[in-house]
Amino acid sequence: GAVVSQHPSRVICKSGTSVKIECRSLDFQATTMFWYRQFPKKSLMLMATSNEGSKATYEQGVEKDKFLINHASLTLSTLTVTSAHPEDSSFYICSASSPIGEGRGNEQFFGPGTRLTVL
Amino acid sequence: GNSVTQMEGPVTLSEEAFLTINCTYTATGYPSLFWYVQYPGEGLQLLLKATKADDKGSNKGFEATYRKETTSFHLEKGSVQVSDSAVYFCALRNSQGGSEKLVFGKGMKLTVNP
């Protein structure tokens, strides 16, 4: 149990286009989902926290108009990289958590990540 | 603020060698501490955790003890296997204010050779 999927696993796009990445909790309802960005040889950096049905909370320095996050249901959150540029190339990882009362102790479960390459 | 500092590697060991990955943290209050593992091509998985001082987390032969006096949470395994090859991340969660945010170290890539 507690599986989180991401789609696509890998995407290559041209500069100026937009890319949508999906994050799904497959066997539990995730009230909170997190989006991270991972640079080579660097830590995971939290980009934003999203709660179902409300606006995402972005970390300092993350452009909310560039990285659009939608958490429309308890099992799906999407990250859209708008007008992508080569510097947006990175590994994007989502995680999902459920409330303590759900028996998962507020633990975050991570997706396998999406490799974005912007040409 | 909250931060995690860990050995970065990469590290290459022979099978059955002893492993230690150092991790120290800076945080206000009483954070929970975690070790996550990322196997090739997969997402991060929780390896073990400790929620208060002197707690020992253990799983799959790995252990780490929450040491508040040294603000450390070093990961150890007495005899590594080839299947332990992965990237290991130390992390903390400071629940002050109800936050669920995880703060990660930079990760350390471990390769175990037969």
Interface residues (C-beta under 8 A of the other chain):
Chain A: V4 Q6 T32 F34 K41 K42 S43 L44 L46 T49 I93 S95 S97 N106 E107 Q108 F110 G111 P112 G113
Chain B: V4 E8 Y36 G41 E42 G43 L44 Q45 L46 F89 E100 K101 L102 V103 F104 G105 K106 G107
